[in-house]
Amino acid sequence: MEIEQKYTQFVNLDSRPTFPRIEMITFTEMLNQLEQQHRNSSSGKAGKADGTEWVCERIVDTGPLLRLDRPAEKLSKAARYGHPFQRPIYPSHLPLDLVERLL
C-alpha cells in the first residue's frame, strides 16, 4: 500500500486550485504502532518480524510517499519518483478499511 502526495500539490497553479500537502510524520508513527499491534496479534510474535515499517518523506520532497518499506533497503529518489510497478510493495497487517478511515 502506498499513498503519494502529488507534485501538483506543491506548486501554485493558475489554472486550478490545489489542495495543500499534509505532513504525515505523526500519521506514520501511528501506523507503525498499529502495524506492530496487528502483526503481534496475527502471528503471536513481538517485534518487526518482516523488517518493514511505515515511512514517509517530508512534504518538501518532490513526491513524498507514505509506504510500508524496509529501512535497510531504502528506495532511491529515482525509485520513489518512478512508477509504482518499478518498486517493491510490501503487504501490511492493517485492514485497508482501517487505513482509509484514519486518513
C-alpha positions in Angstrom: 0.0 0.0 0.0 1.3 3.5 -0.9 -0.1 7.0 -0.6 1.5 9.6 -2.8 1.2 13.3 -2.4 1.3 14.7 -5.9 3.8 17.2 -7.2 1.0 19.5 -8.2 0.1 19.9 -4.6 3.5 21.5 -4.0 3.4 24.2 -6.8 1.0 27.0 -7.3 -1.2 26.6 -10.4 -3.0 29.4 -12.0 -5.3 27.1 -14.0 -7.0 25.4 -11.0 -6.9 25.4 -7.2 -4.8 22.7 -5.5 -5.1 21.1 -2.0 -2.1 21.6 0.3 0.1 18.7 1.2 -0.2 17.3 4.7 2.8 16.5 6.9 2.5 12.7 7.5 5.2 12.1 10.1 2.7 11.8 13.1 0.4 9.6 11.0 3.4 7.4 10.1 4.2 6.9 13.7 0.6 5.9 14.5 0.6 3.5 11.6 3.8 1.9 12.9 2.2 1.4 16.3 -0.9 -0.1 14.8 1.1 -2.3 12.4 3.1 -3.8 15.3 -0.1 -4.5 17.3 -1.8 -6.2 14.3 1.4 -8.1 13.4 1.8 -9.3 17.0 -1.9 -10.4 17.2 -1.8 -12.2 13.9 1.5 -14.0 14.4 1.8 -14.3 18.2 5.3 -12.8 17.9 6.5 -9.4 19.1 8.6 -7.0 17.0 9.2 -6.3 13.3 9.4 -9.9 12.1 9.4 -8.9 8.4 11.7 -5.9 8.8 9.1 -3.4 7.4 7.9 -0.2 8.9 5.8 2.8 7.6 7.9 5.6 6.2 7.2 8.9 4.6 9.3 11.7 3.2 8.7 15.3 4.3 6.2 17.5 2.4 9.0 19.4 0.7 10.1 16.3 -1.2 9.0 16.3 -4.9 6.8 13.3 -4.5 6.5 12.1 -0.9 5.3 8.6 -0.5 3.7 7.1 2.6 4.5 3.4 2.3 5.4 0.3 4.1 9.2 -0.2 3.5 12.3 -1.9 4.6 14.5 0.9 6.0 17.6 -1.2 5.5 16.8 -1.2 1.8 15.8 2.4 1.4 14.4 3.4 -2.0 16.4 5.8 -4.1 14.9 9.1 -5.2 14.6 7.8 -8.7 12.8 4.7 -7.5 10.4 6.8 -5.4 9.7 9.1 -8.3 9.2 6.2 -10.7 6.2 4.1 -11.5 4.8 2.0 -8.5 5.3 -1.2 -10.6 9.0 -0.5 -10.6 9.4 -0.8 -6.8 8.5 -3.4 -4.2 5.2 -3.1 -2.4 5.1 -4.9 0.9 1.9 -6.3 2.5 0.5 -4.6 5.6 -1.1 -6.4 8.5 -3.6 -3.5 8.8 -7.0 -3.8 7.2 -7.4 -1.4 4.3 -10.7 0.0 5.6 -8.9 0.9 8.9 -6.2 2.9 7.0 -8.9 4.6 4.8 -10.8 5.7 7.9 -7.7 7.0 9.6 -6.8 9.0 6.5 
